[in-house]
Amino acid sequence: MGIGEHFEGVKQHWASNFAFLDYYKKVYGRAEPLPKWSDADVDEFIASDPVYGPQLKALRESRKFALAGAFAGAAHLGGVALKYSKAPHGVVLATGFGAITGAVLGSEVAEHWYQLYKMDKQGANLRFIYWWEDKVSGPSCPPCHLVLSDDPVPV
Amino acid sequence: MASWILARSKAHPLAAALTRGAAYAAPPIAGARALSSLPHYPSAPSSHGLGKVLGYEPTSHVSGAQVLPRWFSSLPSNGSQVQKSRISETYNKSGGEMKQSDARKSSEEATPTPKVVAFSPQEAAIAEPRSSPLTIESWKVRRSEIATKVTFYMIPALLLVSKNSMSTSLLVGAVFHQVYMFQKEILLDYVHHDITRKWALIYLKLLVLVMAKNTIMYFHPF
């Protein structure tokens, strides 16, 4: 009811606002880094998981949009700077700035093209990482080896 | 309109003659004849052009030269004051014509009365502020500075008060507005070519808008 409770509410509000940063703690804050995975492993996960597989596939496809946007932005703004300003350091800076802006806008286009706003992007990435962790360290755990069966049972 | 201009120009020296006749008791016949033959702007360099524009045909140059010394000798201080006011009026009008846009010129042509310069400081102070592209640009800059200052002080206030998504969105908008204005000042100072600067500012605005939207979405995913 007092001012202290108000500031406690503000503190909790900001804690929930910055909850999305926990994802980076789970991915990069490991005691020992995971071994490197390949595109074949990602494709295997996409084929095996019916819920997060399509989401991860769409997330990987959206990188092409970002790359195309980066090229378009760099070419356009760099071209404008090269044509009108003709300063070498200006052309370099304009190309870099155009690439960044183009990549962000390309990601925005992909967000609406694949409807990524309906998906849990961090959840899909985390699910793949957990799957990869279990797959890599699975055989080294004797009790898990005993429990695992050859036929997967859908939960 | 031309007849109205001619009537006004004829009435003006008659009124002046009557005023001077009543004030200083000059001979009425000689004063009236001299002032009626006097042109509107005798010694200004652009008087003929101005007369042609307004539709007023000045009389011959010789009669003006004849009348001028007598007028100056009869009323030295008052005559010089009137002469100075007429010269300054001519210069202000010519300067205004150069600066005014076409719309203002056409609107001025619609009203045939010549612009009278205010004599007293109070009248000059009461006069309405001028409207020109430069003052419009100045108002834009002033409004932008006010918005930047308001959003700057909005950030700590919302940081201490906000407990729902709407006020947090306002806070994110205020922060990114500061980022945008800061970067815009840098681009305005260091990018000198007009077209390059315009495109760079367009890219900056798009980038800041998308980043602000993404931050708002990350803060309260719904």
Contacts between the chains, C-beta under 8 A, distances in Angstrom:
chain1	res1	chain2	res2	distance
A	6	B	163	7.8
A	7	B	160	7.9
A	9	B	163	5.2
A	10	B	160	6.8
A	10	B	161	7.5
A	10	B	162	7.1
A	10	B	163	5.7
A	13	B	162	7.0
A	13	B	163	4.9
A	13	B	164	7.7
A	13	B	168	7.5
A	16	B	220	7.8
A	17	B	168	6.5
A	17	B	219	4.4
A	17	B	220	6.9
A	18	B	219	7.9
A	20	B	218	4.8
A	20	B	219	7.8
A	20	B	221	7.6
A	73	B	203	7.1
A	76	B	199	7.8
A	77	B	199	6.1
A	77	B	200	6.9
A	77	B	203	5.9
A	80	B	195	6.6
A	80	B	196	5.6
A	80	B	199	4.9
A	81	B	196	5.3
A	84	B	193	4.7
A	84	B	195	5.0
A	84	B	196	4.9
A	85	B	191	7.3
A	85	B	192	7.4
A	85	B	193	4.6
A	85	B	196	4.7
A	90	B	191	7.2
A	90	B	196	7.5
A	94	B	196	7.1
A	94	B	200	6.7
A	97	B	200	6.9
A	97	B	203	6.5
A	97	B	204	7.9
A	98	B	203	6.3
A	100	B	207	7.0
A	101	B	203	4.5
A	101	B	204	7.6
A	101	B	206	6.2
A	101	B	207	4.4
A	104	B	207	5.7
A	104	B	210	5.2
A	104	B	211	7.0
A	105	B	206	6.2
A	105	B	207	7.7
A	105	B	210	6.5
A	108	B	210	5.3
A	117	B	217	7.5
